[in-house]
Amino acid sequence: MEDLERTLNSNTLAVPAISVATGIVISSFIGNGFIVGFILLLIAVAIYIAILYSGKDPIKAYRFRLFHYSWLALAFIGTGIIFAEIHKPDTLSVDNKKAESIFGTVKDISEKASGDLLTLDVHKICWSTAHTDDFSNLTINVKCIGSNAGYSIGDNIVFPATIRSIEDNPNSFSSGYKRIMNSKGIFYTCNVYDGNIKVEDHNSSIMSLSRKIRNNLEVYIENTHLSKDTQNFLITVLLGDRNYLDSSTRDIFADAGVAHVLALSGMHMAIIGGIFLFLLFPFNFVGRYKIRFLLAAAMLWVYAFITGMAPSTVRACIMVSFATIAIILERKRYVFNSLFAATLIILLFSPLTLFDIGFQLSFVCVASLAAFASHVNPFDHKTNPKSYRIAAIFAATMVATLGSWIITAYYFKSFPLAFIPANILILPILPFYIALALIHLLLAHCGVDLYFMSWILDSTFEGLKIFLKWIGSGNVIHQDISYETLILWITGLTLAGLFLNVKRWKPLMVSGITLMIISVLIIPLQADRIPDDSFIITNNYRNVAINIKKGNEEEQVIMEKGKISRTNIGTSSIITIDCNLPETITPCKCDYLVIAGGYKGNIMDVNKIFKPSRIVIHPSVRRKRENSYINEARDLGIDCHSIRHDKPLKVII
């Protein structure tokens, strides 16, 4: 009990931060959140009054001292519920509904090869039924196809579109996009075509200024003599814009278990902060080390602003700010208290951030480093400081990855086996690489373009890609991870951390290790991995395209147009007919018969010849003829699947 009390006293914001997070989670499962939140606040006030009343007796006051955390926890749980209700996303009653006018403010812009992707805060929607709805917290993704409306972040725009729910790609076995978008409070999307967007007014918001500065820096990097791949990599890791990086490079980093390098996070902020501190080192010579840390913290906030104020960077800046205040006031610094302070501030301003994968990964990585890194380091920082610092790099890599792998596996349904050697190689190199890149960019801006530095940066990046591609090839496990498994692992990790940092009570460590082992052992018992030779007959309008599961990849087979073609996938036989039946044809049985637009006959004729177990109508068939086929198949008692109406046909072997 004394250990717990001492820990809580040194981490005063732990209970508020955890309680607010708990309240946000509770809010996602209950209705009437405002009522529940206010009831908890009233109960907290009642408990506080009762404790104050008992405090008149010094003995009772001492015995009941820890009960203060009970009313504090209830008060912040209620606060978390209320704030989550205030920021809860609005929902639409009807999906795939035509809107005559959607009014909103551009929140963010992602530049894609196929067109911009806008994140839009919707204010009002005028439906085709002449009904109008107003919204206070509705965010949608807007895919702009060839649009050149001249919009920017902060602008108010209006356009017509059909709004639909965000779904995973039906033509692929991989999933996770819907879950990630929903975790950000984005449930809907729509497409808008060239010329349909009207900018009502241009607003010079603070975030539009951030975007403008970032765009100018991106253009500057693109004008250097670095290779295109290196330029895109530097834009990604320095400015946090992942739209420049091609999918093949992202896959290489993901398969090797170092995808976190591509997402601007606390690690990048630590590297940039270290560079700032190094540049400001002369302040130490004049005894102004406090000013040095203060300036570095301020510069870090400016950097976070330029890169878009992502939750992970804001969390890092808040922690740095608390640490800087502690240095200036000459107070003892507690990493966990800074982490909880950052978490509390972020969640109060943006409760939905709790469900964002970037925030979760950032929090778990920092917490794992604070809880385990010093304990797994084999050297003592006092007797062997140099060895301790070298070993700390590898220790930090292991504990951060072991702490966060379950979150990555849960969202992306994959786990790279080569993450430890890949991280051990790339993490020590990254700080030096970023420092060299910044020096090169600064010199180039001053008119000193050193080609040998460009060669070093290009060669190093290409070498890293070759190594990561080699070590990650075929070393990725694809497996569904349940929510219960995620909770088991995090709980076990927490218990182990409490054992090492709060109370050396063996049941804590035994329970923690047991839960983590159980969470790993039950993974194979969960949803089975999609077997090889499973396939999807896609909704590609031009061709009959079939995606086939082969290991960790998906292969695509394109059936010939204007012909009768046949393919076998595992034990399944598929025949595609995209022409009229020839006068002479040999009857043959098949499992799936795909009727494409080139066939003008009827269902009875093809059924007599091919006797399929299931008929699939391709979207290239005209709607009127498709309806005729569906009715004819129903009358004949034949199993019929319309891709246009029933979505792509997914067959799991």
N, C-alpha and C positions, 0 to 999 in steps of 0.2 A: 504493500500500500504506500509506503514511504517513497519507493522508487517511482511509482506512478504519479504521486503528488509532485515529486521533484521534476519529473518530465513535463507534466502539464504546466507547472509554474515557469519553466524555462521556454516552453512553446505555447505561449498564451493564446495564440490564434488557431491552435489545432482544433479545439472544440467548435468554435464558430465556423471555420471553413468546412470541416467534416459535416457539421449539422446542416449548413446551407446546402451542401451537395446532396445530403440525404433528403432534405425537403424538396429539392428539384426532382429527384427520382420519384419520390412519393407522389408528387403532382402529376407525373406522367401516367399514373395508374388509377387515379381517383377523379371523381367529378366534384363539383362544388368546392374547388380548392380554396377559394377565398374564405368560405365558412370554416373549413378545417384549419386553415392558417390562423384565423382570428381566435378560434377556440384554443389552439395550442398557445397562443400568446397570452390569453387570459389565464390558462392553467399555469404558465410560467410565472406570471405576476402573483398568482395565489401562492405558489410554492415559495417565491421570494419573500413574500410578506410573512409566511409561516416561519421561514428560517430566521428572519429578522426578529420575530417575536421570541423564538427560542433562544436567540442570541443574548437575551438579558441574563441568562445563566451562563457564566464563562465555561463551565464544564461541558454543557450541551453545545455551546457554540463551537468548541474545539472538536467535539465528536461529529457534529454535523457540517464541518467545514467543506468536505468534498461534495455535499449535496448542492452546493452552489453551482456545480457543473451541470446538475440536472435541470434547473430552471434555465440556465444559460443555453443548454442544448435544445430544450423545447422552444425557447424564444427564437433561436436561429433556424430551427427546422420550420417553424411557422413562417419566419421571414422568407426562407427559401421557397416554400410553397406559394406564398403570396407573390413574390417576384417572378416565379415561373409562370403563374397564372397571368400576370400582367404581360409577359413576353410570349405567351403561348401562341403558336402560329394559327392564323385563321385557316379554315378549311372551306372547300366548295362542296355543295350538295350534289352537283351533277358533273360527271366526267365527260370528256370529249364534247364539250359544249361550245357552240360558236359565240364569240363575243364580237359585237360590232365595234366597240372601242375599249381598249385597255389603257388606263391612265396610270403612270407610275414614274418613279425616279430611278435613274440608273445608279446602282450601288457599286457594281464592279464590271469590268470588261476583260474578257479573255480572248485573245486573238488566235483563231484557228485557221487552218488551211482552207476549210470549207466555208468560212465566214466567222464573224464575231459571235461569242457567247456572252450574253448580258445576264447579270444578276439584277433583277428588277424588284424594287419595293413598290407593290401595287397599292394605289390609293382608291381607285374606283374602276368598276367594270360595268359597261352598258351591254346587256345581252341582246341577242337577236329578237327576243320576246318583248323588247321595250322595257324590260325590268332592269333596274340599276341597283348594284350593291356597293356599299362603301366598306373599306377594310382599313384596319389599323396595323395589322401585322401579317401581311401576306407577301411572301417572296416567291418568285418563279424564275426559272431559267428561260431565256429567250434566245433561240437559235436564229441568227440572222443569215439569210441565204442571199449573198450578193448585195447586201444592203450598204449604201453609201450615204447615210443620213447625216453624217457629220456630228454625231452625238459624242458626249464625253461623260465621265463620272460626275454625278450630281445634276445632270440635265433632266428635265421633265419631258417625257415623250408620250405619244399616244399612237395606237395602231390597232387594226383588227386582226384577230387570230382565233384559232380553236385551241382551247386549253385542255390538256390531258395529263393524267397522272404519270409520274416518272416510273419507268419500269426498266428491268435489266434487259439487255439485248436478247431478243427471243431467238436470234440466229446463232447463238453461242452457248456453250455449256458453262462458261465462266459467268460469275455473278458477283454482286457486291456494290455496283454503282448505285442502285436504288437505296441500299442501306446507308451508304456514305452520304448521299444527298439528304435523305430523311434525317440523319443525325445532325445536319446543319439547319434543319427546319425548312428545307425546300422539298415540296411534295409534288409540284406541278411544273410542266414545261409547255412550250409552244414554239411554233415556227413562224417567222415573218419574212416576207419576200421583198425583193428590191423595190424601193420607192414607197412602201407602205408605212414606213415609220416617219412620223412628223414630230419634229422637235418644237415643243411649245415655248420653252425658254431655256437659255444656257445659264447654268449656275456655276459660279467659281467657288466650289466647296473646298474645304481643306484637303479632302482625299483626292479631289481632281488635281490639286497642286502636286500631291504626292505622285500621282500617276504621270503627270507631265514631266516631273524631274526624272522619274524612273525610265520613261520612254526616251528622254534625251540621253541618259546614260547607256541605255541599250543600243541606241543608234551609234553612239561613240564607240562602244565595244565592237560593233559590227564593221566599223570603218578601220579597224586595226589590221595588221598583216597576219594575224593569227588565222589558223584554219577555221572553217565554218563550224566543225564539230567542237573545237575548243572554245570558240566564241559562244556557242549555245550553252556549253557547260558552265562557263563563267557567268553568263547571264542568269542561269538557274541557281547556282550556289551563292552568288554575290547579291543578286537582286530579287531572288525568290520567284522569278517568272518561269514556270515550268512549261509554258506553251511553246518555247523555242526548241525544246529537246525532243528528238524523234522517238517514236515508240520503241524501236529496236534497242536504242541506248538505255531507255528506262527499263526495258525487260532484262537487259544484261545486269544492271545494278540490282534489280529486284531479285533475280534468280541467285545472285551471289550473296544476298542478305545485307546489302549496304544501300538500300533505297533511301534510307534516312539521310544519306549524304546529299540527296537531291532536294530535300525539303528543308527550307530555311527554319532552323530550330535553335534551341539553346546552345547546341554545340557550335554552330556557326557564330552565334553572338559571343560565345566565349573566345573564339579565335579572333574575331574582329575587336573585341574588348581588349584582348591581350596585345594586339597590334597598337591600339590607341595608348595603352599604358606604356608600351615600349617607346613610342614617339614622344610621350610626355615625361619621360624619365628625367630630363634635365631639371624639372621642378624639385627633385630630391636633393640636388646639389645646393639649393638655396633654402632647404628646410621647409619646403611647401608641398610635402607629400599629400596632405589633405586636399589641396587644390588640384593636384594631379588626379586623384581618384574622382573628385567632383566633376572635373572637365571630361574625364573618360566616360563617366555615367551619362553626362549631358550629350556627348557625341554619340553614345550608343542609342539614346532615345531618338536623335536625329536620324540615325541609320535605320532604326525600326520604322520611323515615319516614312522614309523614302521607300522602304521595301513593302509597305502596305499594312503595317500594324497587325500582323498575324497573331493569333492567340499565343503561340509558342514564343514569339519574339517579345510580345508584351510581358509575358510571364517572366522571361529572362531579365528584361529591363527593370521590372518591379523588384525582383530579387537583388539585382545589382544596386538599385537605389537604396533598399533597406540596408544592404551591406555597407554602402558608402556613408549613410547616416550613422551607422554604428562606428565606423572608423573616425568620422568627424567628432562624434560625441565620446569617442574612446570607450565604447561599450563592447561587451562580448558579443560575438556574432554567432547566431544559430541558423544553420542552413534550413532546417525544417521549418522554423518560424518564418523565415523569409518566403519559403515555398508556400506555406499556408496563407501568408499575407497576400501573396500574388494571386493565389487561387480564389481567396475570398473576394478580392477586388474585381477580378475578371467575372466571377459568377454573379455577383450582384449587378453588374452592368449588363452582362449578357449570359443569362442562365442556360441557354441552349448550347453554349460552348462546352458544357459538361459532356455532351454526347458527341462532340467532334473528335474524330480519331487523332488529329494532330495534337489537340490539347491533352488527350488521354496518354498518348505516347510520350509527350513532353513531360507530363507530371510523373509518370511511372519511371521514366529513365532517371530523372533528377532524384526522385525518392530512393530508387535503388542505389544510385551512386552514394547518396548521403548515408544510407543504412548499411551497405555492405562493402563498399570499395576499400575502406581502411582496414577492415577485418580480414579480407582475403589477400591483402598485400603481405608477402612473406618477410618484408624488411621493416625495420623500425625507422621512423622518420627522423629520430634524433641521432641514433648511432650510425646509420647508413643513409644519409639524406639523398645522395646521388642515385644509389640503387633503388631507393624508395620511389623516387620520381620516375625512373625508367619503368619499374614494375607497375607503377600507378596507371600508366597508359594501357597496359594489357588488362589490369584488374578492372579499370573503368569500362573497357570494351566488353568484357565478359559479363559483368553484373548488369550493365545497361541492357545488353541484348537478352540475357536470361530473364530479366525482369519484364521486358516488353514484347518478347516474341509471341506470347499468347494473344496479345491484342492484334498484332499484324495477322496472325493465323486466323483469328476470329473474323476479321473484316474481309481479308482477301483469300481465305480458304487455302492458304499455301504456307509452307515453312521451308526455307532454304537450309539445307544441312551444312553448307560450307560457310555459314555466317561468321564463325570464329576466326578461321585463317584469313578470310577476306577482310574482316574488320581490323585484325591485327596488322595487316599490310597497309590498308588505306588510311586509317585514322592517324597514325603518326606522320604520314606524308602530307595529309590535307592542310595542316596549318602552314607548312613551308611552301606548299604549292599556292595557296591563297595569298600569302605574303609576297611571293615572287610575282604573282599575277598583278597585284596592286602596284608594286614597284614598276613593273613594265608599263601598266596603263598610265601611271603618273608621269613617267619619263616620256612616253609617247605624246601625252598631252602637252608636254613642254617642248616638243619637237625633237626629242632624242629617241629614235626608234631603233633599238638594238635587236638585230635579226637573230642573234644567237639566243637571246632570251625567248623570242617567239618559238625558236626551234626546240628549246628545252621544254616549254609549256606544251607545245603540240606533241612532242615525242613522249613526254610523261603521260599525258592523257591517253594517247593511243596505246601505250604500254599497259596502263591500268585497265583499259577496256579489253585488251587481249587476255590479260591475266584473269579478270573477273568472268569473262566469257568461258574461259577454260575451266575455272574452278566451279562455276555455277552450272555448267552444262550437265543435265541429267541428275542434278543433286537437289531437286525440289520435290517435297512431298505435298501433294494436293489432297486436302482432307477437310471436311466440314468440322468446325469447332462449335460446340453448343455453348449457350450462355451460361449453363450450369458449370461447364468445365472452366470457363473463364473466371467465374466467381471462386471456384475451388482453388485455382492456381494463385489468384491475387490474395485470397484469404491466407493460404499457406505461406506465401511470401511475406505477408504482413506479420504473421505470428513469428516467423523466423527473425524478422527485423526487430520485433519487440524483445525477443530473447537476447539479441546482441546489443541493443541500445537502451533497453529499459530495465529488464529484470532477468537475470541469469537463472531462470526457472526452467528446468529440463522439460517439463510437459509442454511448454510453449514451443520449443524446438522440435520435439517429437511430433507434436500435432501439426506443425507447419510442414515439416518434411513429408509426413504421411499424406497430408492433403495434396501436396504437389505431386507426389508419386501417383496417387489415385487419379488425379486429373490427367496425367500422361497415359496411364494404363487404360483409361476408359475411352480414349480418343478412337482406337480401332473399333470399339463397340458401337460408335455412333454412326451417323449416316454414311453408308458405303460410298467409296470412291466410284465415280462414274466409270463403268467398264469400257475397255477398248472396243471399237467397232459399234459403239452407240452412234447414232447419227441424227441429223436434223435436216429435213427437207425445207429449205429456207423460203422466205417470201420475196426472193429476188424476182422482179417483174420481167427482166430481159431474158434470163436463162433459167433452166431448171438446175439449181445449184444445191449440192448436198454436202454439208459439213460433217466430217467423220472424226470421232475421238480416237487419237493415237497417242498413248502415253500422256505427256504433259502438253501436247500440241493438238491442234485441230487442222486436219487436211480438208481441202475442198475439191469435190468432183463436179465438173460442169458437163451435163449431158448435151449431146449434139442437137442442134436446132434443125427442124424440118425433117426429122427422121424418127424411126423407132429404134431406140437404143436400150441397152440392158447393162446392168452392173450388179455385182454381188458384193455385199458388205457383210463380212462374217458369214453367218448362216442365212442372212436375209437377201432375197433377190428383188431387185427393183427394175421395172420396165417403164420407160418414158415414151409416150406417143405424142409426137408433135407434127403429125401429117395425117392425111387420110389413109385408110387401110388399103394395102395393095390387093389386087384381085386374088393372088395366091399367097397365103401365109400359113406357116406351120404353127398349129396351136401349141402353147406352152404355158405352164402354170407359173405364177409369181406371187410374192407376198404383198408387194405394193405396186400399184399401177398409177403412174402420174400422168394425168391428161393435161396437155399444154394447149396453147392457143391455136396451134396449127391443125388440130383435129376438129373436123366439122361433123362427125357422125353422131351416133347415139351410144348410150351406156350398154344397151343390150348386146350390140355387136361385139364390143371389146370384152364384155364379160364372158361371152361364149368362147372367145379365142384364148384369153389369158387367165380366166377364172381367178382373179386376184382375191386375196384375203381382205384387202382394203383398197379403195380407190381414193386417190388424192387429186383434187382439182387445183391446178396451178393458177396464180393470179393473172397470168397472161390470157386466160379464157375470159371472154367478154361477160359482163354481169348477167345479161339476159340469158345467154346460153348456159352460164354457170347455174342459174336458178333452175333451168330446165333439167340439167344433169342431176342436181340435188333431188328434185322431185322424182325423177325417173329412178334413181338409185334407191330412194325410200320405198317406192312402189315395188321394186324388185327385191327388197329386203337385203340390199348390199350396204356394207359399212362404207360410208363416204365421209371424207374429211376435206373441207374447203379451207385452204390456207388464207384466203381473203377474210373469211368470216371467223374461222377457228384458230387463227394464228399458225405459225410454222409447226410442222409435225415433228415432235421430238420423240425419238424411239430409244429407250434405255434397254440395252440387251440384258 
